[in-house]
Amino acid sequence: MAGSRQNIRNVAIIAHVDHGKTTLVDQLLRQCGQFREGELKARGGELIMDSNPLERERGITILAKNCAIDYTDRKGDRYHINIVDTPGHADFSGEVERVLKMADGVLLLVDSAEGVMPQTRYVLRKALEAHLAPVVVINKMDRPDARSHEVVEEVFDLLVDLGADDHALDFPTLYASGRNGWATADPDKTDATNIHELFDAIIRHVPVPDLDAAAPLQALVTTLDYSDYVGRIGIGRVFAGTLRVGQVAVIDRYGDQTLQKIGQLFQFDGLGRKEVQQVDVGDLFAVVGLERVDIGDTLADVEHPVALETLHVDEPTLHMTFRINDGPFAGRDGKYVTSRQLRERLDKELQSNVALQVEDRGDEFVVSGRGLLHLGILLENMRREGYELTVGKPEVIYHQQGGHRLEPIERLVIDVPSTSVGAVMQLVGDRRAELQKMEARGGTHTHMQFLIPARGLIGLRSRLLTATAGEAIMHHRFESYGEDRGSIPGRVNGVMIATETGSVTAYALDQLADRGVMFVTPGQQVYAGQIVGEHCKDDDIPVNAVRAKKLTNMRAASKDATVVLKPARQLSLEAALEYIETDELVELTPSAVRVRKRWLDETERRRRTRQMAGV
């Protein structure tokens, strides 16, 4: 079965975010005949592959995952299909780049209504660079606004634009509804009841691994897992020879070679792994027992050690500063609060997060990633694990070339109601965006594409939703480095800064209601220097948010019973990172996200402001 390379298929599922990859994998698992329904329900019911709590909360795939399906076709032939579910968001494209090494073909999912989107172009380009021909699946055919024929033309035009060869241009096309569990090669067929035609397309169009079983061993580690019982687990693919339990030569990305012993060897089986004594060429594996193993390492034959080409990952475009929490409430909430513990956690993240870079500056760490969501997910995970820290304003990474400063430029796609086009154009125009394409969609919406500096995206989403009454759909991905486009307006409003430490009172918030929007609620603990609201004007003002009402015998006890406070604005982690300016920090603890000034003392802030102004 799995020992025969003719019966092995390795396929990665790639698409833009929210085009239905994980839902389709769910249906493949349900309809392959390998699992009982009780087994799948035990895994979480819906979106079985999205096992991370953050993935379930946000409805996106963050980590690439793989499973194996044993499928028997109509002729009775049995196939072992390794499926890799990849993230769709541009910030996690580092996951996509490395796992494509494990595949021989890709299923390219495209939404039948949205069509080709920014990440569709990115993941397809990476697949073509890896010489993987796509099987195109037009998904969500149950949508009333589906336009499958136009979307197929968009995919063809995209392949031509990316310089695909004739074989890739002659792509097979299927039409599917992942939610309803059917797929068909006929776009006009509406009575399909199962997804078996997709299995048949994988077997027919995804190539058999064309690798040399008789050659010396070469296996590439593309992903890392970790267990508290056995330590680090290396996951990858055998490119030549046969991987067996015992001695192997481990060659790292720098060419250094060590002799190590594989303690246990696993092959993927369904949603789990089964222990085996060997894994044949072309199949995927998981190894336990290696003392040191990293992403990009080659497991080679001891007598003929030859390294495979190491993994290349695009450079990060955004960085921010991580440092310990030095505020008045430090240590009240978190379990890990020291620089040493932060350093250990970031070192651990570097082992599996290949798109991340960390510069240790002693008392602080400059952490670089592929975007705000990429770094935001890391911070959210750290917060939930019990870490306390503060982070500075996200800043883009500039390059120098020929004496010119270059900045990262992103391709931004916005779909909005046609009545909001003017507001969107003004908003992105102020951020140095250039309109590339604009077309009507469905008579009521307009599809627009821009090239915009990456720094112009910081804080754009919230303002865009406000300008369009929450109806804008926005996606972006890295395009290239380009000339610096000049200054971009920052935050328009100032902030309200607490002058006293204590518990927020309803009386104080009522007195401040006409000054702006508050970020805190009655009973919440605040400290001097914490930002408690947004001022309605452009300057910062000090406020006392803990002031209590002076009680005298001249007031009735029921006098404040009718006071109604305006709802506070609750800043999420990503919203807080987008909101702050260079003299401010976001404080993260397991139970709170606070925004504060970098210098808590008002006198110190004034002195620093004068220094920066050169006075």
C-alpha positions as CSV (number, residue, x, y, z in Angstrom):
1,M,0.0,0.0,0.0
2,A,2.0,2.9,1.3
3,G,5.3,1.1,0.5
4,S,4.7,1.3,-3.2
5,R,5.5,4.7,-4.6
6,Q,3.0,4.2,-7.4
7,N,0.2,4.4,-4.8
8,I,1.5,7.4,-2.9
9,R,0.2,11.0,-3.6
10,N,1.5,14.1,-1.8
11,V,-0.7,17.1,-2.3
12,A,-0.8,20.6,-0.7
13,I,-4.0,22.6,-0.6
14,I,-3.4,26.3,-1.2
15,A,-5.7,29.3,-1.5
16,H,-6.4,32.8,-0.3
17,V,-7.6,33.2,3.2
18,D,-11.2,32.1,3.8
19,H,-11.6,30.4,0.4
20,G,-12.5,27.1,2.2
21,K,-9.3,24.9,2.4
22,T,-9.9,23.5,5.9
23,T,-13.6,22.9,5.2
24,L,-12.7,20.9,2.1
25,V,-10.2,18.9,4.0
26,D,-12.9,18.1,6.5
27,Q,-15.0,16.6,3.7
28,L,-12.1,14.6,2.3
29,L,-11.7,13.1,5.8
30,R,-15.4,12.4,6.2
31,Q,-15.9,10.8,2.8
32,C,-12.7,8.7,2.5
33,G,-14.3,5.8,4.4
34,Q,-11.4,5.6,6.8
35,F,-13.0,7.1,9.9
36,R,-16.1,6.5,12.0
37,E,-18.1,9.6,12.6
38,G,-17.4,9.3,16.3
39,E,-13.6,9.6,15.7
40,L,-14.1,12.9,13.8
41,K,-16.4,14.3,16.5
42,A,-13.8,13.5,19.1
43,R,-11.4,15.7,17.1
44,G,-13.7,18.7,17.4
45,G,-16.5,18.1,14.9
46,E,-16.1,20.9,12.4
47,L,-12.8,22.2,11.1
48,I,-11.0,19.1,12.3
49,M,-7.6,20.3,11.1
50,D,-7.8,23.7,12.9
51,S,-6.9,22.3,16.3
52,N,-5.2,25.4,17.7
53,P,-7.6,27.4,20.0
54,L,-6.6,30.7,18.2
55,E,-7.4,29.1,14.9
56,R,-10.9,28.1,16.0
57,E,-11.5,31.5,17.6
58,R,-10.4,33.5,14.5
59,G,-11.6,31.1,11.8
60,I,-8.3,31.0,10.0
61,T,-5.5,28.5,9.6
62,I,-2.2,29.6,11.2
63,L,-0.1,26.5,11.3
64,A,0.4,24.1,8.3
65,K,-0.8,20.6,9.2
66,N,-0.8,17.3,7.4
67,C,-2.8,14.1,7.5
68,A,-2.9,10.9,5.5
69,I,-5.9,9.3,3.8
70,D,-6.1,5.7,2.6
71,Y,-8.6,5.8,-0.3
72,T,-9.9,3.0,-2.5
73,D,-11.0,4.0,-6.0
74,R,-13.8,2.5,-8.1
75,K,-11.4,-0.1,-9.5
76,G,-10.5,-1.3,-6.0
77,D,-6.9,0.1,-6.1
78,R,-5.8,1.6,-2.8
79,Y,-3.9,4.8,-2.5
80,H,-2.1,6.6,0.4
81,I,-2.7,10.3,0.0
82,N,-0.7,12.7,2.2
83,I,-2.6,16.1,2.4
84,V,-1.1,19.3,3.7
85,D,-3.5,22.1,4.8
86,T,-1.7,25.4,4.5
87,P,-2.5,28.9,5.9
88,G,-4.2,31.4,3.6
89,H,-3.2,34.6,5.3
90,A,-0.2,36.5,3.8
91,D,1.4,36.9,7.3
92,F,1.8,33.1,7.6
93,S,3.3,32.5,4.1
94,G,6.5,31.2,5.8
95,E,4.4,28.1,6.6
96,V,3.4,27.8,3.0
97,E,6.9,28.1,1.5
98,R,8.4,25.2,3.5
99,V,5.6,22.7,3.3
100,L,5.4,22.9,-0.5
101,K,8.6,21.0,-0.4
102,M,6.6,18.0,0.8
103,A,4.2,18.0,-2.1
104,D,4.2,16.8,-5.7
105,G,1.1,18.7,-6.7
106,V,-1.3,21.4,-5.4
107,L,-5.0,21.9,-5.2
108,L,-5.6,25.6,-5.9
109,L,-8.9,26.6,-4.3
110,V,-10.5,29.8,-5.6
111,D,-13.8,31.2,-4.3
112,S,-16.5,31.1,-7.0
113,A,-17.5,34.7,-6.3
114,E,-14.4,36.5,-5.0
115,G,-12.1,35.0,-7.7
116,V,-8.4,35.6,-7.7
117,M,-7.2,37.5,-4.7
118,P,-3.7,38.7,-3.5
119,Q,-2.7,35.5,-1.6
120,T,-3.9,33.4,-4.6
121,R,-1.2,35.0,-6.7
122,Y,1.4,34.6,-3.9
123,V,0.8,30.9,-3.2
124,L,0.4,30.0,-6.8
125,R,3.8,31.7,-7.6
126,K,5.4,29.7,-4.9
127,A,3.9,26.5,-6.3
128,L,5.2,27.3,-9.8
129,E,8.6,28.0,-8.4
130,A,8.6,24.6,-6.9
131,H,7.5,23.1,-10.3
132,L,4.1,22.0,-8.9
133,A,1.3,21.9,-11.4
134,P,-2.1,23.0,-10.0
135,V,-5.4,21.2,-10.0
136,V,-7.9,24.1,-9.8
137,V,-10.9,23.8,-7.6
138,I,-13.6,26.5,-7.9
139,N,-15.1,26.3,-4.4
140,K,-18.3,27.6,-2.8
141,M,-20.4,26.9,-5.9
142,D,-23.4,27.0,-3.6
143,R,-23.1,30.8,-3.4
144,P,-25.9,32.7,-5.1
145,D,-23.4,35.2,-6.6
146,A,-21.1,32.4,-8.0
147,R,-19.4,33.3,-11.3
148,S,-17.4,30.2,-12.0
149,H,-16.6,30.7,-15.7
150,E,-15.2,34.2,-15.1
151,V,-13.1,32.9,-12.2
152,V,-11.6,30.1,-14.4
153,E,-10.6,32.8,-16.9
154,E,-9.0,34.8,-14.0
155,V,-7.0,31.8,-12.9
156,F,-5.8,31.2,-16.5
157,D,-4.8,34.9,-16.9
158,L,-2.9,34.7,-13.5
159,L,-1.0,31.7,-14.7
160,V,0.0,33.5,-17.9
161,D,1.0,36.5,-15.9
162,L,3.2,34.3,-13.7
163,G,4.9,32.7,-16.7
164,A,3.5,29.2,-16.3
165,D,4.5,26.6,-18.8
166,D,2.0,24.8,-21.2
167,H,1.5,21.9,-18.8
168,A,0.4,24.2,-16.0
169,L,-1.8,26.2,-18.3
170,D,-3.7,23.1,-19.3
171,F,-4.9,22.7,-15.7
172,P,-7.8,20.4,-14.8
173,T,-10.8,22.1,-13.2
174,L,-13.3,20.9,-10.6
175,Y,-16.3,22.7,-9.1
176,A,-17.1,22.1,-5.5
177,S,-18.9,23.1,-2.4
178,G,-16.8,22.2,0.6
179,R,-19.6,23.1,3.0
180,N,-22.1,20.8,1.3
181,G,-19.6,18.0,0.6
182,W,-19.6,17.6,-3.2
183,A,-17.3,18.1,-6.2
184,T,-17.7,17.6,-9.9
185,A,-15.9,18.3,-13.2
186,D,-19.1,19.6,-14.7
187,P,-19.9,23.2,-13.7
188,D,-23.6,22.7,-14.7
189,K,-24.1,19.6,-12.7
190,T,-26.2,20.5,-9.6
191,D,-27.1,17.0,-8.3
192,A,-23.6,15.9,-7.1
193,T,-23.7,14.3,-3.7
194,N,-20.1,13.4,-2.9
195,I,-16.5,14.5,-3.2
196,H,-15.1,11.3,-4.9
197,E,-14.4,13.1,-8.2
198,L,-11.9,15.2,-6.2
199,F,-10.1,12.1,-5.0
200,D,-10.0,10.7,-8.5
201,A,-8.5,14.0,-9.8
202,I,-5.8,13.9,-7.1
203,I,-4.9,10.3,-8.2
204,R,-5.0,11.1,-11.9
205,H,-3.3,14.5,-12.0
206,V,-1.0,14.7,-9.0
207,P,2.3,13.1,-10.1
208,V,3.7,9.9,-8.5
209,P,6.9,10.8,-6.6
210,D,9.6,10.6,-9.3
211,L,12.5,9.8,-6.9
212,D,15.3,7.3,-6.7
213,A,14.7,4.6,-4.2
214,A,18.2,3.0,-4.8
215,A,20.2,6.2,-4.1
216,P,21.8,7.1,-0.8
217,L,19.4,8.5,1.8
218,Q,18.3,12.2,1.5
219,A,15.4,13.4,3.6
220,L,14.5,17.1,4.4
221,V,13.0,18.3,7.6
222,T,10.4,21.0,6.8
223,T,8.4,21.2,10.1
224,L,9.0,20.8,13.8
225,D,6.7,19.4,16.5
226,Y,7.3,19.1,20.2
227,S,6.3,16.7,22.9
228,D,6.9,17.0,26.6
229,Y,7.7,13.3,26.7
230,V,10.1,12.8,23.7
231,G,11.2,16.4,23.0
232,R,11.6,17.8,19.5
233,I,10.0,15.8,16.5
234,G,11.3,16.4,13.0
235,I,8.7,16.2,10.2
236,G,9.6,16.1,6.5
237,R,9.9,14.0,3.3
238,V,12.2,11.4,2.0
239,F,13.7,12.5,-1.4
240,A,16.1,9.6,-2.0
241,G,16.7,6.2,-0.6
242,T,14.9,4.8,2.4
243,L,14.8,6.3,5.9
244,R,15.3,3.7,8.7
245,V,15.5,3.6,12.4
246,G,19.2,3.9,13.5
247,Q,22.2,6.1,12.6
248,V,21.9,9.0,10.2
249,A,24.0,12.0,9.3
250,V,22.3,15.3,10.1
251,I,23.5,18.2,7.9
252,D,22.3,21.6,9.0
253,R,21.7,24.7,6.8
254,Y,25.3,25.9,7.4
255,G,26.8,22.6,6.2
256,D,27.8,21.3,9.6
257,Q,27.4,17.5,9.9
258,T,26.7,15.4,13.0
259,L,26.1,11.7,13.5
260,Q,22.9,11.0,15.3
261,K,20.5,8.1,16.1
262,I,16.8,8.0,15.2
263,G,15.0,6.5,18.2
264,Q,11.5,6.2,16.7
265,L,10.2,6.6,13.2
266,F,6.6,7.4,12.3
267,Q,4.5,7.5,9.1
268,F,1.3,9.6,8.9
269,D,-1.8,7.5,9.2
270,G,-5.2,9.3,9.2
271,L,-5.2,12.2,11.7
272,G,-2.3,10.6,13.6
273,R,0.9,8.7,13.2
274,K,1.9,5.0,13.3
275,E,5.3,3.8,14.3
276,V,7.3,2.0,11.5
277,Q,10.8,0.7,10.9
278,Q,11.3,2.4,7.6
279,V,9.7,5.1,5.4
280,D,10.1,4.7,1.6
281,V,11.2,7.4,-0.8
282,G,8.5,9.9,-1.6
283,D,6.6,9.5,1.6
284,L,6.4,11.8,4.6
285,F,7.9,11.0,8.0
286,A,8.2,12.1,11.6
287,V,11.4,11.2,13.6
288,V,12.0,11.2,17.3
289,G,15.2,10.9,19.2
290,L,17.6,13.2,17.3
291,E,19.6,15.4,19.7
292,R,19.6,18.4,17.4
293,V,17.3,18.8,14.5
294,D,16.1,22.0,12.8
295,I,13.9,23.1,9.9
296,G,15.9,22.8,6.7
297,D,18.2,20.0,8.0
298,T,19.0,17.1,5.8
299,L,19.0,13.5,7.1
300,A,21.6,11.8,4.9
301,D,23.2,8.4,4.5
302,V,26.1,7.9,6.9
303,E,28.6,6.7,4.3
304,H,27.5,9.1,1.5
305,P,26.2,12.3,3.2
306,V,24.9,14.8,0.7
307,A,22.8,17.8,1.7
308,L,19.6,18.9,0.0
309,E,19.0,22.5,-1.0
310,T,18.1,24.4,2.1
311,L,14.8,26.2,2.4
312,H,14.5,29.8,1.3
313,V,12.0,32.0,3.1
314,D,11.2,35.6,2.1
315,E,12.5,38.3,4.5
316,P,10.3,39.9,7.1
317,T,8.8,43.4,6.4
318,L,7.8,44.6,9.9
319,H,9.5,44.7,13.3
320,M,8.7,45.8,16.9
321,T,10.4,45.9,20.2
322,F,9.6,43.4,23.0
323,R,10.7,44.2,26.5
324,I,9.8,43.3,30.1
325,N,6.8,44.9,31.8
326,D,8.2,47.7,34.0
327,G,4.8,49.2,34.9
328,P,3.3,49.6,38.4
329,F,1.2,46.4,37.9
330,A,4.1,44.2,36.8
331,G,4.1,40.7,38.2
332,R,0.5,40.8,39.5
333,D,-0.8,38.6,36.7
334,G,1.8,36.8,34.8
335,K,4.0,33.8,35.5
336,Y,6.9,34.7,33.2
337,V,8.1,38.3,33.7
338,T,11.9,38.4,33.3
339,S,14.1,39.1,30.3
340,R,15.6,35.6,30.6
341,Q,12.2,34.0,30.3
342,L,11.3,36.2,27.3
343,R,14.6,35.2,25.6
344,E,14.0,31.5,26.2
345,R,10.4,31.8,24.7
346,L,11.6,33.7,21.6
347,D,14.4,31.2,21.1
348,K,11.8,28.4,21.3
349,E,9.6,30.2,18.7
350,L,12.6,30.5,16.3
351,Q,12.9,26.8,16.2
352,S,9.6,26.4,14.3
353,N,8.7,29.9,13.0
354,V,11.0,30.2,10.1
355,A,9.7,33.6,9.0
356,L,10.6,35.2,12.3
357,Q,13.8,37.0,13.2
358,V,15.0,38.1,16.7
359,E,17.8,40.6,17.6
360,D,18.8,40.5,21.2
361,R,19.8,43.9,22.6
362,G,20.2,42.9,26.2
363,D,17.2,44.5,27.9
364,E,15.0,44.4,24.8
365,F,14.4,42.3,21.7
366,V,13.7,43.5,18.2
367,V,11.4,40.9,16.7
368,S,10.8,41.0,12.9
369,G,8.0,39.2,11.1
370,R,5.9,39.1,7.9
371,G,3.1,41.4,9.1
372,L,1.1,42.7,12.1
373,L,-1.0,39.5,12.3
374,H,2.1,37.3,12.2
375,L,3.6,39.1,15.3
376,G,0.2,39.6,16.9
377,I,-0.5,35.8,17.0
378,L,2.9,35.3,18.6
379,L,2.1,37.9,21.3
380,E,-1.4,36.4,21.9
381,N,0.1,32.9,22.4
382,M,2.7,34.3,24.8
383,R,0.0,36.2,26.7
384,R,-2.1,33.0,27.1
385,E,1.0,31.0,28.2
386,G,1.5,33.4,31.2
387,Y,4.0,35.9,29.9
388,E,4.0,39.6,30.8
389,L,5.7,42.1,28.4
390,T,5.4,45.4,26.7
391,V,5.8,46.0,23.0
392,G,6.4,49.2,21.0
393,K,4.9,50.6,17.8
394,P,5.2,48.3,14.7
395,E,7.6,49.7,12.2
396,V,8.5,48.7,8.6
397,I,11.9,47.4,7.7
398,Y,13.7,49.6,5.1
399,H,16.4,48.6,2.6
400,Q,19.2,50.7,1.2
401,Q,20.1,50.3,-2.5
402,G,22.2,52.6,-4.6
403,G,22.0,55.3,-2.0
404,H,18.2,55.3,-2.0
405,R,16.0,54.2,0.8
406,L,13.5,51.5,-0.3
407,E,10.4,50.5,1.7
408,P,8.1,47.4,1.4
409,I,5.1,47.9,-0.9
410,E,2.0,45.8,-0.6
411,R,-0.8,45.0,-3.0
412,L,-4.0,45.9,-1.4
413,V,-7.4,44.6,-2.5
414,I,-10.6,46.2,-1.2
415,D,-14.2,45.2,-2.0
416,V,-16.8,47.8,-0.9
417,P,-20.3,49.0,-1.7
418,S,-20.2,51.3,-4.6
419,T,-21.6,54.1,-2.4
420,S,-18.4,54.1,-0.3
421,V,-15.8,54.3,-3.1
422,G,-15.2,58.0,-2.5
423,A,-14.5,57.6,1.2
424,V,-12.1,54.6,0.5
425,M,-10.2,56.5,-2.2
426,Q,-9.6,59.5,0.1
427,L,-8.6,57.2,3.0
428,V,-6.0,55.2,1.0
429,G,-4.9,58.2,-1.0
430,D,-3.8,59.9,2.1
431,R,-1.6,56.8,2.8
432,R,0.3,57.2,-0.5
433,A,-1.6,54.4,-2.3
434,E,-1.7,54.1,-6.1
435,L,-4.9,52.7,-7.8
436,Q,-4.0,49.8,-10.1
437,K,-7.5,48.4,-11.0
438,M,-11.1,49.2,-10.4
439,E,-14.2,47.3,-11.6
440,A,-17.8,46.7,-10.7
441,R,-18.8,43.4,-9.0
442,G,-22.4,42.3,-8.9
443,G,-23.9,45.7,-9.6
444,T,-23.7,46.9,-6.0
445,H,-20.0,46.5,-5.1
446,T,-16.7,47.7,-6.4
447,H,-13.4,45.8,-6.5
448,M,-10.3,47.9,-6.2
449,Q,-6.6,47.1,-6.2
450,F,-3.9,49.4,-4.9
451,L,-0.1,49.4,-4.4
452,I,0.4,50.9,-0.9
453,P,3.4,51.3,1.4
454,A,3.3,48.6,4.2
455,R,3.4,51.4,6.8
456,G,0.2,52.8,5.3
457,L,-1.6,49.6,6.3
458,I,-1.0,50.1,10.0
459,G,-4.3,51.2,11.4
460,L,-6.0,51.2,8.1
461,R,-8.5,48.3,8.7
462,S,-10.3,50.0,11.6
463,R,-10.6,53.3,9.8
464,L,-11.8,51.6,6.6
465,L,-14.5,49.7,8.5
466,T,-15.6,53.0,10.1
467,A,-15.7,54.8,6.7
468,T,-17.8,52.0,5.1
469,A,-20.1,51.2,8.0
470,G,-18.4,47.9,8.5
471,E,-19.0,46.6,4.9
472,A,-15.4,46.8,3.5
473,I,-13.5,43.6,2.8
474,M,-9.7,44.1,2.7
475,H,-6.8,41.8,1.8
476,H,-3.2,42.5,1.2
477,R,0.2,40.8,0.5
478,F,3.8,41.8,0.0
479,E,4.6,42.9,-3.6
480,S,8.1,44.3,-3.7
481,Y,10.5,46.9,-2.3
482,G,10.0,50.4,-3.9
483,E,11.1,54.0,-3.5
484,D,10.2,55.7,-0.2
485,R,6.8,57.5,-0.9
486,G,7.2,60.2,1.8
487,S,5.4,60.9,5.0
488,I,2.0,59.4,5.9
489,P,-0.3,61.1,8.4
490,G,-0.3,59.5,11.8
491,R,-3.0,59.3,14.4
492,V,-5.2,62.4,14.3
493,N,-6.5,62.5,17.9
494,G,-4.6,62.8,21.1
495,V,-5.1,60.7,24.2
496,M,-6.2,61.0,27.8
497,I,-3.5,60.0,30.2
498,A,-4.3,58.9,33.8
499,T,-2.6,61.0,36.5
500,E,-3.5,58.8,39.5
501,T,-3.3,55.1,40.3
502,G,-6.5,53.4,41.6
503,S,-9.9,52.1,40.6
504,V,-11.8,53.9,37.9
505,T,-15.1,55.5,39.1
506,A,-18.3,56.1,37.2
507,Y,-18.3,59.6,38.5
508,A,-14.9,60.4,36.9
509,L,-15.9,58.8,33.6
510,D,-19.2,60.8,33.5
511,Q,-17.2,64.1,34.0
512,L,-14.9,63.1,31.1
513,A,-17.6,61.9,28.7
514,D,-17.5,65.1,26.6
515,R,-13.7,64.9,26.3
516,G,-13.7,61.9,24.0
517,V,-14.0,58.1,24.0
518,M,-12.9,56.1,27.0
519,F,-10.9,52.8,26.9
520,V,-11.7,51.8,30.6
521,T,-14.8,50.9,32.6
522,P,-15.8,51.6,36.2
523,G,-14.0,49.3,38.7
524,Q,-11.0,48.7,36.4
525,Q,-7.6,49.3,37.9
526,V,-5.4,52.0,36.2
527,Y,-2.1,53.6,37.0
528,A,-0.5,57.0,36.4
529,G,0.8,57.2,32.8
530,Q,-1.8,54.7,31.4
531,I,-3.8,55.8,28.4
532,V,-7.5,55.7,29.4
533,G,-9.2,57.2,26.4
534,E,-8.9,59.1,23.1
535,H,-9.1,62.9,23.2
536,C,-11.6,64.5,20.8
537,K,-8.8,67.0,19.9
538,D,-5.3,66.5,18.6
539,D,-3.4,67.0,21.8
540,D,-2.8,64.8,24.8
541,I,-4.4,65.8,28.1
542,P,-3.9,64.5,31.7
543,V,-7.1,63.3,33.4
544,N,-8.1,61.8,36.8
545,A,-10.1,58.7,36.0
546,V,-10.2,57.6,39.7
547,R,-11.7,60.7,41.2
548,A,-14.4,59.9,43.7
549,K,-17.5,62.0,44.3
550,K,-17.4,64.2,47.4
551,L,-20.2,63.1,49.7
552,T,-22.1,65.6,51.8
553,N,-25.4,65.6,53.6
554,M,-26.8,68.0,50.9
555,R,-27.0,65.3,48.2
556,A,-29.7,62.6,47.9
557,A,-28.5,59.1,47.7
558,S,-30.5,58.5,44.4
559,K,-29.1,61.5,42.6
560,D,-26.8,59.5,40.2
561,A,-29.2,56.7,39.6
562,T,-30.0,58.0,36.1
563,V,-26.4,58.6,35.0
564,V,-25.7,56.6,31.7
565,L,-22.1,56.2,30.6
566,K,-21.1,55.9,26.9
567,P,-19.8,52.4,26.1
568,A,-16.0,52.1,26.4
569,R,-13.9,51.2,23.3
570,Q,-12.4,47.8,24.0
571,L,-9.0,47.6,22.3
572,S,-8.0,44.1,21.1
573,L,-4.3,43.2,20.8
574,E,-4.1,44.0,17.1
575,A,-6.2,47.2,17.5
576,A,-3.9,48.4,20.3
577,L,-0.7,47.7,18.2
578,E,-2.2,49.7,15.3
579,Y,-3.3,52.5,17.6
580,I,-0.1,53.5,19.5
581,E,2.5,56.0,18.5
582,T,6.3,55.9,18.9
583,D,6.2,57.3,22.5
584,E,3.6,54.7,23.6
585,L,3.6,51.0,24.5
586,V,1.1,48.1,24.6
587,E,1.3,46.2,28.0
588,L,0.3,42.6,27.7
589,T,-0.6,40.3,30.6
590,P,-2.6,37.0,30.7
591,S,-5.8,38.9,31.6
592,A,-5.3,42.4,30.2
593,V,-4.2,44.5,27.2
594,R,-3.3,48.1,28.3
595,V,-2.0,51.1,26.4
596,R,0.5,53.3,28.2
597,K,3.0,56.1,27.6
598,R,6.6,54.9,27.4
599,W,7.5,57.3,30.2
600,L,4.9,57.2,32.9
601,D,6.0,60.3,34.8
602,E,4.5,63.5,33.3
603,T,7.6,65.6,34.1
604,E,9.8,63.0,32.3
605,R,7.5,63.0,29.3
606,R,7.8,66.8,29.0
607,R,11.6,66.7,29.3
608,R,11.8,64.0,26.6
609,T,9.5,66.0,24.3
610,R,11.7,69.0,24.7
611,Q,14.8,66.9,23.9
612,M,13.2,65.5,20.7
613,A,12.2,69.0,19.7
614,G,15.7,70.2,20.1
615,V,14.8,72.8,22.7
